[in-house]
Amino acid sequence: MRIPLAGGQNKRFSVNQDAQTLVNLYLDVDNEEQETSPAMYKVPGKSTFSAVGSGPIHALIEFGGAVLAVSNDDVYRIDSNGNETLIGSISFLDPSVACSKNRYQAIFVTDSGAWVSDGTSLTQVTDPDYPGSVSVDYLGGYFIFAIPDSQQFYISALDNGGSYDALDYAQAESNVDNIVTPIVDHEEVWLFGTDSTEVWYISGASDFPLARRQGATMEVGCAARRSVALADNTIFWLGRNRSGAGVVYRADGYNPQIISNRGIEYEISRMSQIDDAIAYTYLDSGHTFYVLTFPVGGKTFVYDASVQDQGKAWHVRETYGKGRDRGNCHVFAFNKHLVGDFEAGVIWELSRDVFSDGGLPIAWERTFPRIVSDFKRLFFRELTVNIERGVGLTNGDDPKIYLDWSDDGGHTWSSKREASMG
C-alpha cells in the first residue's frame, strides 16, 4: 500500500476529521517524477551572520549597499562581512518599528516618532507638521503614512522624509472604518482598514498627488498591520471584516482570495490575540514563503505559494523549545537571506546546508493521513520510507528518525521507535 506521507499542516478542531501536521518541513512537487513526488524538505537552518546590540531585532532594511538593523532602540549599519557600526538610537513605547526607503534616505517609524538615515547617521524628524504614524511605505518620491486611529493618511515632501506639509493629507472615503496600514503594490497605495480596503494611485494633481481608484474597494480589511507583506507579485495579509477575523488572504487583482485552510484558521481562532501578528516573505529555490508569526500566541505558520493545494501549502516552523520560529524580520542582502532574532541581538543567515537552528536542533514532524480500508481491521508489518540518509553529520551528531502511531484516529499515541538517519 502506498501511504500519502507527504502533505501539509491541516490539523482540525476534531482530529477524527484530520490530524495532519507538518513541522519544520515543506513540500516540493516534481510533476515529472510521480513515484517520488511530492517530497518533503527540511526548513533552512540558521547560522550567525552578525551580533548586533542587545536585541531583539525589530527591523532590517537594505540601504546604500549595507543593512540597517534596529536592535532594541539602537540602529546599526552592517556591512557584507557582518561588521556592525552604531549610527544612532530611536525610541518607542510599543516595540514595533516600520521602515521604508527612497533614493536618498531610509526612514524608521515608531509610536514615538520618525527618524531618517543617509546610511551613516540618524536624525529624528522634528517638523511640527509630522503628525505621527506606526506604518510607512514609499511611492513615486513620497513616503506614505497613516495617522493612527483615523481615516486619514498623508505624504512626506518629495524625496525628503524629514519635511512635511500639514495640507498634504487625504481621507479614506469608501467606508467609515479607520486605516490599519498602507502598502504600495504595482504603483498603487492599498489602504487597509479594519473592515475594508481601498486603492489609490498617483494622479499628478497639484494639490494632492494621489486619488482614489474608482471600483477598487474590497469588503475585507486587515486584522494585523504587520501581517501585510508583498510576495509572488501580489499582497498577503491576515484579514478581518464585519463578520469576523482570522483568515489569511492574497490579492488576486482587486479580489481577496482566501489561502488559509480550516486547520490554520482553527489554530488562529484559539489565540487570545491576533492583532500582533507579523509577517515577512522570501524566495528560495523557487519557493515563495509567506511567514506569519503570532508573538503572543507563540506560533509561526508558513504558506508556500508554489503549492497549489491549500491543504498542502502550509507548514509550521518552530525553534526548539521556543514555540514560534526565532525569525522576527527579514532582508535579502549580500545575496543572503537574513533574519533578526526575536529575543537576542543576532542576525541569522538562512541556509539549507546548515542543520541547526542557531545551535539548537531542528525537530521535524509529519503526521500523515489515517489509513482506512472501509473501517476494517488492518495489520501493518513493515513501513518503508524513502529518505535521504547520511546528511547532517556535523560535530559528531547522529540524526535520528522516530516513528509512533495512533490506533484511535490521533487521540492517543504509541511510544516512539527510533532509527538512525546518519
Secondary structure, DSSP 8 states (H G I E B T S, - for coil): ------------SSTTT---EEESEEEE--TT-TTS-SEEEE--EEEEEEE-SSS-EEEEEEETTEEEEEETTEEEEE-TT--EEEEEE---SS---EEEE-SS-EEEEETTEEEEE-SS-EEE---TT----S-EEEETTEEEEE-TTSSEEEE-BTTBTT---TT-EEE--SSSS-EEEEEEETTEEEEEESS-EEEEEE---SS-SEEEEEEEEES-EES-GGG-EEETTEEEEEEEETTEEEEEEEEETTEEEE---HHHHHHHHT-S--TT-EEEEEEETTEEEEEEEETTTTEEEEEETT---TTTSEEE---TTTSS-SEEEEEEETTEEEEEESSSSEEEEEETT--EETTEE---EEE-----STT--------------S----TT---EEEE---SSSSSS----EEEE--
